[in-house]
């Protein structure tokens, strides 16, 4: 018997069907923002408030969308093969909510925030964590500012 191995790479199109705004469409996110201003470590250093607000809007959107049939079909496929690797360029959690597990997110994940001091990540999606006010970590003796976990991975989108 031959072992079945499947690798799937997804991008913005799969999540767009659920209502997630894409970056490069005519009405995409890059129409209102320059990538280097909101999706790079340099952007964070120059204007953390702008980057924070940008990501908080995207994080809040996760509560407004649901996985679509494509997300669910991939989860079903994953159950039927011996070895399955799902790689996504998307930072949303729709694959996981659709039933997939062990998803590799190339550009980080919106659900997580990272402490600026310790580098530890925390999943923070409660209403109090989704405001435009900076969130503070729970890992340091004196709470420190959190930053988006996905922005440090997105500089390769510039190419």
MODELLER restraints for C-alpha pairs under 7 A, 6 or more apart:
rsr = mdl.restraints
at = mdl.atoms
rsr.add(forms.Gaussian(group=physical.xy_distance, feature=features.Distance(at['CA:3:A'], at['CA:82:A']), mean=6.16, stdev=0.5))
rsr.add(forms.Gaussian(group=physical.xy_distance, feature=features.Distance(at['CA:4:A'], at['CA:81:A']), mean=5.65, stdev=0.5))
rsr.add(forms.Gaussian(group=physical.xy_distance, feature=features.Distance(at['CA:4:A'], at['CA:82:A']), mean=5.21, stdev=0.5))
rsr.add(forms.Gaussian(group=physical.xy_distance, feature=features.Distance(at['CA:4:A'], at['CA:83:A']), mean=6.12, stdev=0.5))
rsr.add(forms.Gaussian(group=physical.xy_distance, feature=features.Distance(at['CA:5:A'], at['CA:81:A']), mean=6.86, stdev=0.5))
rsr.add(forms.Gaussian(group=physical.xy_distance, feature=features.Distance(at['CA:5:A'], at['CA:82:A']), mean=6.27, stdev=0.5))
rsr.add(forms.Gaussian(group=physical.xy_distance, feature=features.Distance(at['CA:5:A'], at['CA:83:A']), mean=4.62, stdev=0.5))
rsr.add(forms.Gaussian(group=physical.xy_distance, feature=features.Distance(at['CA:5:A'], at['CA:84:A']), mean=5.91, stdev=0.5))
rsr.add(forms.Gaussian(group=physical.xy_distance, feature=features.Distance(at['CA:6:A'], at['CA:83:A']), mean=6.20, stdev=0.5))
rsr.add(forms.Gaussian(group=physical.xy_distance, feature=features.Distance(at['CA:6:A'], at['CA:84:A']), mean=4.84, stdev=0.5))
rsr.add(forms.Gaussian(group=physical.xy_distance, feature=features.Distance(at['CA:6:A'], at['CA:85:A']), mean=6.32, stdev=0.5))
rsr.add(forms.Gaussian(group=physical.xy_distance, feature=features.Distance(at['CA:7:A'], at['CA:84:A']), mean=5.86, stdev=0.5))
rsr.add(forms.Gaussian(group=physical.xy_distance, feature=features.Distance(at['CA:7:A'], at['CA:85:A']), mean=4.73, stdev=0.5))
rsr.add(forms.Gaussian(group=physical.xy_distance, feature=features.Distance(at['CA:7:A'], at['CA:86:A']), mean=5.98, stdev=0.5))
rsr.add(forms.Gaussian(group=physical.xy_distance, feature=features.Distance(at['CA:8:A'], at['CA:85:A']), mean=6.28, stdev=0.5))
rsr.add(forms.Gaussian(group=physical.xy_distance, feature=features.Distance(at['CA:8:A'], at['CA:86:A']), mean=4.93, stdev=0.5))
rsr.add(forms.Gaussian(group=physical.xy_distance, feature=features.Distance(at['CA:8:A'], at['CA:87:A']), mean=6.05, stdev=0.5))
rsr.add(forms.Gaussian(group=physical.xy_distance, feature=features.Distance(at['CA:9:A'], at['CA:86:A']), mean=6.16, stdev=0.5))
rsr.add(forms.Gaussian(group=physical.xy_distance, feature=features.Distance(at['CA:9:A'], at['CA:87:A']), mean=4.80, stdev=0.5))
rsr.add(forms.Gaussian(group=physical.xy_distance, feature=features.Distance(at['CA:9:A'], at['CA:88:A']), mean=5.50, stdev=0.5))
rsr.add(forms.Gaussian(group=physical.xy_distance, feature=features.Distance(at['CA:10:A'], at['CA:87:A']), mean=6.42, stdev=0.5))
rsr.add(forms.Gaussian(group=physical.xy_distance, feature=features.Distance(at['CA:10:A'], at['CA:88:A']), mean=4.67, stdev=0.5))
rsr.add(forms.Gaussian(group=physical.xy_distance, feature=features.Distance(at['CA:10:A'], at['CA:89:A']), mean=6.25, stdev=0.5))
rsr.add(forms.Gaussian(group=physical.xy_distance, feature=features.Distance(at['CA:11:A'], at['CA:88:A']), mean=5.85, stdev=0.5))
rsr.add(forms.Gaussian(group=physical.xy_distance, feature=features.Distance(at['CA:11:A'], at['CA:89:A']), mean=4.99, stdev=0.5))
rsr.add(forms.Gaussian(group=physical.xy_distance, feature=features.Distance(at['CA:11:A'], at['CA:90:A']), mean=5.78, stdev=0.5))
rsr.add(forms.Gaussian(group=physical.xy_distance, feature=features.Distance(at['CA:12:A'], at['CA:22:A']), mean=5.91, stdev=0.5))
rsr.add(forms.Gaussian(group=physical.xy_distance, feature=features.Distance(at['CA:12:A'], at['CA:90:A']), mean=6.19, stdev=0.5))
rsr.add(forms.Gaussian(group=physical.xy_distance, feature=features.Distance(at['CA:14:A'], at['CA:70:A']), mean=6.84, stdev=0.5))
rsr.add(forms.Gaussian(group=physical.xy_distance, feature=features.Distance(at['CA:16:A'], at['CA:22:A']), mean=6.41, stdev=0.5))
rsr.add(forms.Gaussian(group=physical.xy_distance, feature=features.Distance(at['CA:17:A'], at['CA:68:A']), mean=6.84, stdev=0.5))
rsr.add(forms.Gaussian(group=physical.xy_distance, feature=features.Distance(at['CA:18:A'], at['CA:65:A']), mean=5.97, stdev=0.5))
rsr.add(forms.Gaussian(group=physical.xy_distance, feature=features.Distance(at['CA:18:A'], at['CA:66:A']), mean=6.08, stdev=0.5))
rsr.add(forms.Gaussian(group=physical.xy_distance, feature=features.Distance(at['CA:18:A'], at['CA:67:A']), mean=6.17, stdev=0.5))
rsr.add(forms.Gaussian(group=physical.xy_distance, feature=features.Distance(at['CA:18:A'], at['CA:68:A']), mean=5.71, stdev=0.5))
rsr.add(forms.Gaussian(group=physical.xy_distance, feature=features.Distance(at['CA:19:A'], at['CA:65:A']), mean=6.27, stdev=0.5))
rsr.add(forms.Gaussian(group=physical.xy_distance, feature=features.Distance(at['CA:21:A'], at['CA:28:A']), mean=6.22, stdev=0.5))
rsr.add(forms.Gaussian(group=physical.xy_distance, feature=features.Distance(at['CA:21:A'], at['CA:29:A']), mean=6.80, stdev=0.5))
rsr.add(forms.Gaussian(group=physical.xy_distance, feature=features.Distance(at['CA:22:A'], at['CA:28:A']), mean=5.14, stdev=0.5))
rsr.add(forms.Gaussian(group=physical.xy_distance, feature=features.Distance(at['CA:22:A'], at['CA:29:A']), mean=6.25, stdev=0.5))
rsr.add(forms.Gaussian(group=physical.xy_distance, feature=features.Distance(at['CA:23:A'], at['CA:29:A']), mean=4.54, stdev=0.5))
rsr.add(forms.Gaussian(group=physical.xy_distance, feature=features.Distance(at['CA:23:A'], at['CA:30:A']), mean=5.35, stdev=0.5))
rsr.add(forms.Gaussian(group=physical.xy_distance, feature=features.Distance(at['CA:24:A'], at['CA:30:A']), mean=6.31, stdev=0.5))
rsr.add(forms.Gaussian(group=physical.xy_distance, feature=features.Distance(at['CA:35:A'], at['CA:158:A']), mean=6.98, stdev=0.5))
rsr.add(forms.Gaussian(group=physical.xy_distance, feature=features.Distance(at['CA:36:A'], at['CA:43:A']), mean=5.80, stdev=0.5))
rsr.add(forms.Gaussian(group=physical.xy_distance, feature=features.Distance(at['CA:37:A'], at['CA:43:A']), mean=4.35, stdev=0.5))
rsr.add(forms.Gaussian(group=physical.xy_distance, feature=features.Distance(at['CA:38:A'], at['CA:44:A']), mean=6.88, stdev=0.5))
rsr.add(forms.Gaussian(group=physical.xy_distance, feature=features.Distance(at['CA:38:A'], at['CA:50:A']), mean=6.85, stdev=0.5))
rsr.add(forms.Gaussian(group=physical.xy_distance, feature=features.Distance(at['CA:38:A'], at['CA:51:A']), mean=4.70, stdev=0.5))
rsr.add(forms.Gaussian(group=physical.xy_distance, feature=features.Distance(at['CA:38:A'], at['CA:54:A']), mean=6.90, stdev=0.5))
rsr.add(forms.Gaussian(group=physical.xy_distance, feature=features.Distance(at['CA:39:A'], at['CA:151:A']), mean=4.81, stdev=0.5))
rsr.add(forms.Gaussian(group=physical.xy_distance, feature=features.Distance(at['CA:39:A'], at['CA:154:A']), mean=5.74, stdev=0.5))
rsr.add(forms.Gaussian(group=physical.xy_distance, feature=features.Distance(at['CA:39:A'], at['CA:155:A']), mean=6.27, stdev=0.5))
rsr.add(forms.Gaussian(group=physical.xy_distance, feature=features.Distance(at['CA:40:A'], at['CA:151:A']), mean=5.65, stdev=0.5))
rsr.add(forms.Gaussian(group=physical.xy_distance, feature=features.Distance(at['CA:40:A'], at['CA:152:A']), mean=5.81, stdev=0.5))
rsr.add(forms.Gaussian(group=physical.xy_distance, feature=features.Distance(at['CA:40:A'], at['CA:154:A']), mean=6.36, stdev=0.5))
rsr.add(forms.Gaussian(group=physical.xy_distance, feature=features.Distance(at['CA:40:A'], at['CA:155:A']), mean=5.19, stdev=0.5))
rsr.add(forms.Gaussian(group=physical.xy_distance, feature=features.Distance(at['CA:41:A'], at['CA:151:A']), mean=6.86, stdev=0.5))
rsr.add(forms.Gaussian(group=physical.xy_distance, feature=features.Distance(at['CA:41:A'], at['CA:152:A']), mean=5.60, stdev=0.5))
rsr.add(forms.Gaussian(group=physical.xy_distance, feature=features.Distance(at['CA:43:A'], at['CA:51:A']), mean=6.95, stdev=0.5))
rsr.add(forms.Gaussian(group=physical.xy_distance, feature=features.Distance(at['CA:44:A'], at['CA:51:A']), mean=5.93, stdev=0.5))
rsr.add(forms.Gaussian(group=physical.xy_distance, feature=features.Distance(at['CA:52:A'], at['CA:148:A']), mean=6.93, stdev=0.5))
rsr.add(forms.Gaussian(group=physical.xy_distance, feature=features.Distance(at['CA:53:A'], at['CA:132:A']), mean=5.55, stdev=0.5))
rsr.add(forms.Gaussian(group=physical.xy_distance, feature=features.Distance(at['CA:55:A'], at['CA:148:A']), mean=6.71, stdev=0.5))
rsr.add(forms.Gaussian(group=physical.xy_distance, feature=features.Distance(at['CA:56:A'], at['CA:130:A']), mean=5.79, stdev=0.5))
rsr.add(forms.Gaussian(group=physical.xy_distance, feature=features.Distance(at['CA:56:A'], at['CA:131:A']), mean=6.80, stdev=0.5))
rsr.add(forms.Gaussian(group=physical.xy_distance, feature=features.Distance(at['CA:56:A'], at['CA:132:A']), mean=6.52, stdev=0.5))
rsr.add(forms.Gaussian(group=physical.xy_distance, feature=features.Distance(at['CA:59:A'], at['CA:110:A']), mean=5.74, stdev=0.5))
rsr.add(forms.Gaussian(group=physical.xy_distance, feature=features.Distance(at['CA:59:A'], at['CA:111:A']), mean=6.82, stdev=0.5))
rsr.add(forms.Gaussian(group=physical.xy_distance, feature=features.Distance(at['CA:59:A'], at['CA:130:A']), mean=6.94, stdev=0.5))
rsr.add(forms.Gaussian(group=physical.xy_distance, feature=features.Distance(at['CA:60:A'], at['CA:130:A']), mean=6.13, stdev=0.5))
rsr.add(forms.Gaussian(group=physical.xy_distance, feature=features.Distance(at['CA:62:A'], at['CA:92:A']), mean=6.94, stdev=0.5))
rsr.add(forms.Gaussian(group=physical.xy_distance, feature=features.Distance(at['CA:66:A'], at['CA:94:A']), mean=6.77, stdev=0.5))
rsr.add(forms.Gaussian(group=physical.xy_distance, feature=features.Distance(at['CA:67:A'], at['CA:94:A']), mean=5.03, stdev=0.5))
rsr.add(forms.Gaussian(group=physical.xy_distance, feature=features.Distance(at['CA:67:A'], at['CA:95:A']), mean=6.95, stdev=0.5))
rsr.add(forms.Gaussian(group=physical.xy_distance, feature=features.Distance(at['CA:67:A'], at['CA:97:A']), mean=6.41, stdev=0.5))
rsr.add(forms.Gaussian(group=physical.xy_distance, feature=features.Distance(at['CA:67:A'], at['CA:98:A']), mean=5.27, stdev=0.5))
rsr.add(forms.Gaussian(group=physical.xy_distance, feature=features.Distance(at['CA:71:A'], at['CA:94:A']), mean=6.85, stdev=0.5))
rsr.add(forms.Gaussian(group=physical.xy_distance, feature=features.Distance(at['CA:71:A'], at['CA:95:A']), mean=5.37, stdev=0.5))
rsr.add(forms.Gaussian(group=physical.xy_distance, feature=features.Distance(at['CA:71:A'], at['CA:98:A']), mean=5.23, stdev=0.5))
rsr.add(forms.Gaussian(group=physical.xy_distance, feature=features.Distance(at['CA:72:A'], at['CA:98:A']), mean=4.82, stdev=0.5))
rsr.add(forms.Gaussian(group=physical.xy_distance, feature=features.Distance(at['CA:72:A'], at['CA:99:A']), mean=6.33, stdev=0.5))
rsr.add(forms.Gaussian(group=physical.xy_distance, feature=features.Distance(at['CA:75:A'], at['CA:98:A']), mean=6.53, stdev=0.5))
rsr.add(forms.Gaussian(group=physical.xy_distance, feature=features.Distance(at['CA:75:A'], at['CA:99:A']), mean=5.07, stdev=0.5))
rsr.add(forms.Gaussian(group=physical.xy_distance, feature=features.Distance(at['CA:75:A'], at['CA:100:A']), mean=4.43, stdev=0.5))
rsr.add(forms.Gaussian(group=physical.xy_distance, feature=features.Distance(at['CA:78:A'], at['CA:84:A']), mean=5.69, stdev=0.5))
rsr.add(forms.Gaussian(group=physical.xy_distance, feature=features.Distance(at['CA:86:A'], at['CA:103:A']), mean=5.26, stdev=0.5))
rsr.add(forms.Gaussian(group=physical.xy_distance, feature=features.Distance(at['CA:86:A'], at['CA:104:A']), mean=6.23, stdev=0.5))
rsr.add(forms.Gaussian(group=physical.xy_distance, feature=features.Distance(at['CA:87:A'], at['CA:103:A']), mean=6.03, stdev=0.5))
rsr.add(forms.Gaussian(group=physical.xy_distance, feature=features.Distance(at['CA:87:A'], at['CA:104:A']), mean=4.71, stdev=0.5))
rsr.add(forms.Gaussian(group=physical.xy_distance, feature=features.Distance(at['CA:87:A'], at['CA:105:A']), mean=6.07, stdev=0.5))
rsr.add(forms.Gaussian(group=physical.xy_distance, feature=features.Distance(at['CA:87:A'], at['CA:106:A']), mean=6.97, stdev=0.5))
rsr.add(forms.Gaussian(group=physical.xy_distance, feature=features.Distance(at['CA:88:A'], at['CA:104:A']), mean=6.23, stdev=0.5))
rsr.add(forms.Gaussian(group=physical.xy_distance, feature=features.Distance(at['CA:88:A'], at['CA:105:A']), mean=5.14, stdev=0.5))
rsr.add(forms.Gaussian(group=physical.xy_distance, feature=features.Distance(at['CA:88:A'], at['CA:106:A']), mean=6.08, stdev=0.5))
rsr.add(forms.Gaussian(group=physical.xy_distance, feature=features.Distance(at['CA:89:A'], at['CA:105:A']), mean=6.03, stdev=0.5))
rsr.add(forms.Gaussian(group=physical.xy_distance, feature=features.Distance(at['CA:89:A'], at['CA:106:A']), mean=5.16, stdev=0.5))
rsr.add(forms.Gaussian(group=physical.xy_distance, feature=features.Distance(at['CA:89:A'], at['CA:107:A']), mean=5.92, stdev=0.5))
rsr.add(forms.Gaussian(group=physical.xy_distance, feature=features.Distance(at['CA:90:A'], at['CA:105:A']), mean=6.62, stdev=0.5))
rsr.add(forms.Gaussian(group=physical.xy_distance, feature=features.Distance(at['CA:90:A'], at['CA:107:A']), mean=6.85, stdev=0.5))
rsr.add(forms.Gaussian(group=physical.xy_distance, feature=features.Distance(at['CA:91:A'], at['CA:105:A']), mean=6.55, stdev=0.5))
rsr.add(forms.Gaussian(group=physical.xy_distance, feature=features.Distance(at['CA:91:A'], at['CA:107:A']), mean=6.21, stdev=0.5))
rsr.add(forms.Gaussian(group=physical.xy_distance, feature=features.Distance(at['CA:91:A'], at['CA:108:A']), mean=5.60, stdev=0.5))
rsr.add(forms.Gaussian(group=physical.xy_distance, feature=features.Distance(at['CA:91:A'], at['CA:109:A']), mean=4.36, stdev=0.5))
rsr.add(forms.Gaussian(group=physical.xy_distance, feature=features.Distance(at['CA:91:A'], at['CA:110:A']), mean=5.47, stdev=0.5))
rsr.add(forms.Gaussian(group=physical.xy_distance, feature=features.Distance(at['CA:91:A'], at['CA:150:A']), mean=6.86, stdev=0.5))
rsr.add(forms.Gaussian(group=physical.xy_distance, feature=features.Distance(at['CA:92:A'], at['CA:109:A']), mean=6.15, stdev=0.5))
rsr.add(forms.Gaussian(group=physical.xy_distance, feature=features.Distance(at['CA:92:A'], at['CA:110:A']), mean=5.83, stdev=0.5))
rsr.add(forms.Gaussian(group=physical.xy_distance, feature=features.Distance(at['CA:107:A'], at['CA:150:A']), mean=5.80, stdev=0.5))
rsr.add(forms.Gaussian(group=physical.xy_distance, feature=features.Distance(at['CA:107:A'], at['CA:153:A']), mean=4.66, stdev=0.5))
rsr.add(forms.Gaussian(group=physical.xy_distance, feature=features.Distance(at['CA:107:A'], at['CA:154:A']), mean=5.39, stdev=0.5))
rsr.add(forms.Gaussian(group=physical.xy_distance, feature=features.Distance(at['CA:108:A'], at['CA:149:A']), mean=6.08, stdev=0.5))
rsr.add(forms.Gaussian(group=physical.xy_distance, feature=features.Distance(at['CA:108:A'], at['CA:150:A']), mean=4.05, stdev=0.5))
rsr.add(forms.Gaussian(group=physical.xy_distance, feature=features.Distance(at['CA:108:A'], at['CA:153:A']), mean=6.01, stdev=0.5))
rsr.add(forms.Gaussian(group=physical.xy_distance, feature=features.Distance(at['CA:109:A'], at['CA:149:A']), mean=6.32, stdev=0.5))
rsr.add(forms.Gaussian(group=physical.xy_distance, feature=features.Distance(at['CA:109:A'], at['CA:150:A']), mean=5.27, stdev=0.5))
rsr.add(forms.Gaussian(group=physical.xy_distance, feature=features.Distance(at['CA:110:A'], at['CA:149:A']), mean=6.68, stdev=0.5))
rsr.add(forms.Gaussian(group=physical.xy_distance, feature=features.Distance(at['CA:110:A'], at['CA:150:A']), mean=6.08, stdev=0.5))
rsr.add(forms.Gaussian(group=physical.xy_distance, feature=features.Distance(at['CA:111:A'], at['CA:123:A']), mean=5.45, stdev=0.5))
rsr.add(forms.Gaussian(group=physical.xy_distance, feature=features.Distance(at['CA:111:A'], at['CA:124:A']), mean=6.10, stdev=0.5))
rsr.add(forms.Gaussian(group=physical.xy_distance, feature=features.Distance(at['CA:111:A'], at['CA:125:A']), mean=6.17, stdev=0.5))
rsr.add(forms.Gaussian(group=physical.xy_distance, feature=features.Distance(at['CA:112:A'], at['CA:121:A']), mean=6.18, stdev=0.5))
rsr.add(forms.Gaussian(group=physical.xy_distance, feature=features.Distance(at['CA:112:A'], at['CA:122:A']), mean=5.40, stdev=0.5))
rsr.add(forms.Gaussian(group=physical.xy_distance, feature=features.Distance(at['CA:112:A'], at['CA:123:A']), mean=4.28, stdev=0.5))
rsr.add(forms.Gaussian(group=physical.xy_distance, feature=features.Distance(at['CA:112:A'], at['CA:124:A']), mean=5.98, stdev=0.5))
rsr.add(forms.Gaussian(group=physical.xy_distance, feature=features.Distance(at['CA:112:A'], at['CA:148:A']), mean=7.00, stdev=0.5))
rsr.add(forms.Gaussian(group=physical.xy_distance, feature=features.Distance(at['CA:112:A'], at['CA:149:A']), mean=5.58, stdev=0.5))
rsr.add(forms.Gaussian(group=physical.xy_distance, feature=features.Distance(at['CA:113:A'], at['CA:121:A']), mean=5.43, stdev=0.5))
rsr.add(forms.Gaussian(group=physical.xy_distance, feature=features.Distance(at['CA:113:A'], at['CA:122:A']), mean=5.42, stdev=0.5))
rsr.add(forms.Gaussian(group=physical.xy_distance, feature=features.Distance(at['CA:113:A'], at['CA:123:A']), mean=6.29, stdev=0.5))
rsr.add(forms.Gaussian(group=physical.xy_distance, feature=features.Distance(at['CA:113:A'], at['CA:124:A']), mean=6.63, stdev=0.5))
rsr.add(forms.Gaussian(group=physical.xy_distance, feature=features.Distance(at['CA:113:A'], at['CA:146:A']), mean=5.91, stdev=0.5))
rsr.add(forms.Gaussian(group=physical.xy_distance, feature=features.Distance(at['CA:113:A'], at['CA:147:A']), mean=5.58, stdev=0.5))
rsr.add(forms.Gaussian(group=physical.xy_distance, feature=features.Distance(at['CA:113:A'], at['CA:148:A']), mean=4.94, stdev=0.5))
rsr.add(forms.Gaussian(group=physical.xy_distance, feature=features.Distance(at['CA:113:A'], at['CA:149:A']), mean=4.82, stdev=0.5))
rsr.add(forms.Gaussian(group=physical.xy_distance, feature=features.Distance(at['CA:114:A'], at['CA:120:A']), mean=5.54, stdev=0.5))
rsr.add(forms.Gaussian(group=physical.xy_distance, feature=features.Distance(at['CA:114:A'], at['CA:121:A']), mean=4.26, stdev=0.5))
rsr.add(forms.Gaussian(group=physical.xy_distance, feature=features.Distance(at['CA:114:A'], at['CA:122:A']), mean=6.42, stdev=0.5))
rsr.add(forms.Gaussian(group=physical.xy_distance, feature=features.Distance(at['CA:114:A'], at['CA:146:A']), mean=5.30, stdev=0.5))
rsr.add(forms.Gaussian(group=physical.xy_distance, feature=features.Distance(at['CA:114:A'], at['CA:147:A']), mean=5.28, stdev=0.5))
rsr.add(forms.Gaussian(group=physical.xy_distance, feature=features.Distance(at['CA:114:A'], at['CA:148:A']), mean=6.24, stdev=0.5))
rsr.add(forms.Gaussian(group=physical.xy_distance, feature=features.Distance(at['CA:114:A'], at['CA:149:A']), mean=5.37, stdev=0.5))
rsr.add(forms.Gaussian(group=physical.xy_distance, feature=features.Distance(at['CA:115:A'], at['CA:121:A']), mean=6.34, stdev=0.5))
rsr.add(forms.Gaussian(group=physical.xy_distance, feature=features.Distance(at['CA:115:A'], at['CA:137:A']), mean=5.86, stdev=0.5))
rsr.add(forms.Gaussian(group=physical.xy_distance, feature=features.Distance(at['CA:115:A'], at['CA:144:A']), mean=6.54, stdev=0.5))
rsr.add(forms.Gaussian(group=physical.xy_distance, feature=features.Distance(at['CA:115:A'], at['CA:145:A']), mean=6.20, stdev=0.5))
rsr.add(forms.Gaussian(group=physical.xy_distance, feature=features.Distance(at['CA:115:A'], at['CA:146:A']), mean=4.47, stdev=0.5))
rsr.add(forms.Gaussian(group=physical.xy_distance, feature=features.Distance(at['CA:115:A'], at['CA:147:A']), mean=6.36, stdev=0.5))
rsr.add(forms.Gaussian(group=physical.xy_distance, feature=features.Distance(at['CA:116:A'], at['CA:144:A']), mean=6.82, stdev=0.5))
rsr.add(forms.Gaussian(group=physical.xy_distance, feature=features.Distance(at['CA:116:A'], at['CA:145:A']), mean=6.08, stdev=0.5))
rsr.add(forms.Gaussian(group=physical.xy_distance, feature=features.Distance(at['CA:116:A'], at['CA:146:A']), mean=5.74, stdev=0.5))
rsr.add(forms.Gaussian(group=physical.xy_distance, feature=features.Distance(at['CA:116:A'], at['CA:147:A']), mean=6.47, stdev=0.5))
rsr.add(forms.Gaussian(group=physical.xy_distance, feature=features.Distance(at['CA:117:A'], at['CA:144:A']), mean=6.78, stdev=0.5))
rsr.add(forms.Gaussian(group=physical.xy_distance, feature=features.Distance(at['CA:129:A'], at['CA:135:A']), mean=6.06, stdev=0.5))
rsr.add(forms.Gaussian(group=physical.xy_distance, feature=features.Distance(at['CA:134:A'], at['CA:145:A']), mean=6.44, stdev=0.5))
rsr.add(forms.Gaussian(group=physical.xy_distance, feature=features.Distance(at['CA:134:A'], at['CA:146:A']), mean=6.82, stdev=0.5))
rsr.add(forms.Gaussian(group=physical.xy_distance, feature=features.Distance(at['CA:135:A'], at['CA:145:A']), mean=5.99, stdev=0.5))
rsr.add(forms.Gaussian(group=physical.xy_distance, feature=features.Distance(at['CA:135:A'], at['CA:146:A']), mean=5.57, stdev=0.5))
rsr.add(forms.Gaussian(group=physical.xy_distance, feature=features.Distance(at['CA:136:A'], at['CA:143:A']), mean=5.45, stdev=0.5))
rsr.add(forms.Gaussian(group=physical.xy_distance, feature=features.Distance(at['CA:136:A'], at['CA:144:A']), mean=5.14, stdev=0.5))
rsr.add(forms.Gaussian(group=physical.xy_distance, feature=features.Distance(at['CA:136:A'], at['CA:145:A']), mean=4.63, stdev=0.5))
rsr.add(forms.Gaussian(group=physical.xy_distance, feature=features.Distance(at['CA:136:A'], at['CA:146:A']), mean=5.46, stdev=0.5))
rsr.add(forms.Gaussian(group=physical.xy_distance, feature=features.Distance(at['CA:137:A'], at['CA:143:A']), mean=5.19, stdev=0.5))
rsr.add(forms.Gaussian(group=physical.xy_distance, feature=features.Distance(at['CA:137:A'], at['CA:144:A']), mean=5.42, stdev=0.5))
rsr.add(forms.Gaussian(group=physical.xy_distance, feature=features.Distance(at['CA:137:A'], at['CA:145:A']), mean=6.30, stdev=0.5))
rsr.add(forms.Gaussian(group=physical.xy_distance, feature=features.Distance(at['CA:137:A'], at['CA:146:A']), mean=5.93, stdev=0.5))
